[in-house]
Amino acid sequence: MNNSLMLCVDASVIVRHVTSESVMDLWESWMQAEAKIIAPTLLYYEVTNGLYRYQKAGILPSQAVEKALAAALALPIELVSNLDLHHRARDVAVEYDLPATYDAH
């Protein structure tokens, strides 16, 4: 794996990747470049919630959500956790006047 390319992904990228073709080419380019894909530990909570919201809104049927969730959980993503991350997320949320700290994480 080429550790010179490290990317931190957001849940919205993962949800789009497993439900549509909108980021498939981008994801494939990352895999070809042997990028190390990382995300904060809350990634799968957000992915699960996003997919559930698609189901509740009637955008995807239950079976498609189940399949998409399985695909998301199988992606080669390293979850990262460190206590300083929470302080930094709060600082970023304050700096950009975000409504919550989730995306700042």
C-alpha positions as CSV (number, residue, x, y, z in Angstrom):
1,M,0.0,0.0,0.0
2,N,1.3,3.4,-0.9
3,N,1.2,5.4,2.4
4,S,2.1,8.6,0.6
5,L,-1.5,9.0,-0.4
6,M,-3.8,9.1,2.7
7,L,-7.4,10.2,2.3
8,C,-10.0,10.8,5.0
9,V,-13.5,10.0,3.8
10,D,-16.8,11.3,5.0
11,A,-20.0,9.2,5.3
12,S,-21.6,11.0,2.4
13,V,-18.9,9.7,0.1
14,I,-19.4,6.2,1.3
15,V,-23.2,6.3,1.0
16,R,-22.9,7.6,-2.6
17,H,-20.3,5.0,-3.4
18,V,-22.5,2.1,-2.3
19,T,-25.8,3.4,-3.6
20,S,-24.9,4.9,-7.0
21,E,-22.1,5.2,-9.5
22,S,-21.4,8.9,-8.8
23,V,-18.1,8.3,-7.0
24,M,-17.2,4.9,-8.4
25,D,-14.5,6.3,-10.7
26,L,-13.0,8.4,-7.9
27,W,-13.0,5.4,-5.6
28,E,-11.4,3.2,-8.2
29,S,-8.6,5.8,-8.8
30,W,-7.9,5.8,-5.1
31,M,-7.7,2.0,-5.1
32,Q,-5.3,2.0,-8.1
33,A,-3.1,4.6,-6.4
34,E,-3.1,2.3,-3.4
35,A,-4.3,5.1,-1.2
36,K,-4.8,4.5,2.5
37,I,-8.4,5.4,3.3
38,I,-9.1,6.5,6.8
39,A,-12.1,7.8,8.7
40,P,-13.1,8.7,12.2
41,T,-14.7,5.9,14.3
42,L,-18.2,7.4,13.9
43,L,-18.1,6.7,10.1
44,Y,-20.3,3.6,10.2
45,Y,-22.8,5.2,12.5
46,E,-23.3,7.9,10.0
47,V,-23.3,5.6,7.0
48,T,-26.0,3.4,8.7
49,N,-28.1,6.5,9.5
50,G,-27.8,7.9,6.0
51,L,-28.8,4.6,4.4
52,Y,-31.7,4.3,6.9
53,R,-32.9,7.8,5.9
54,Y,-32.9,6.7,2.2
55,Q,-35.1,3.8,3.2
56,K,-37.5,6.0,5.3
57,A,-37.8,8.5,2.5
58,G,-38.6,5.7,0.0
59,I,-35.5,6.3,-2.0
60,L,-34.2,2.8,-1.5
61,P,-36.1,-0.4,-0.5
62,S,-35.0,-2.3,2.6
63,Q,-33.2,-5.0,0.6
64,A,-31.1,-2.4,-1.2
65,V,-30.2,-0.6,2.0
66,E,-29.1,-4.0,3.5
67,K,-27.0,-4.7,0.5
68,A,-25.5,-1.2,0.5
69,L,-24.7,-1.4,4.2
70,A,-22.9,-4.7,3.7
71,A,-20.9,-3.2,0.9
72,A,-20.0,-0.2,3.0
73,L,-18.8,-2.3,5.9
74,A,-16.6,-4.4,3.5
75,L,-14.7,-1.3,2.2
76,P,-11.0,-1.1,3.1
77,I,-11.2,1.8,5.5
78,E,-9.1,2.2,8.6
79,L,-11.0,3.8,11.4
80,V,-9.0,6.3,13.4
81,S,-9.7,7.4,16.9
82,N,-7.8,9.7,19.2
83,L,-9.0,11.9,22.0
84,D,-7.4,15.1,20.5
85,L,-9.7,14.6,17.5
86,H,-12.7,15.7,19.6
87,H,-11.1,18.9,20.7
88,R,-10.1,19.7,17.2
89,A,-13.6,18.9,15.9
90,R,-15.1,21.3,18.3
91,D,-12.6,24.0,17.3
92,V,-13.4,23.5,13.6
93,A,-17.1,23.6,14.3
94,V,-16.7,26.9,16.1
95,E,-14.4,28.3,13.4
96,Y,-16.9,27.5,10.6
97,D,-20.0,28.0,12.7
98,L,-21.2,24.5,12.0
99,P,-24.5,23.3,13.4
100,A,-22.9,20.2,14.9
101,T,-19.4,18.6,15.4
102,Y,-20.2,15.4,13.4
103,D,-18.8,16.6,10.1
104,A,-15.9,18.4,11.8
105,H,-14.8,15.0,13.1
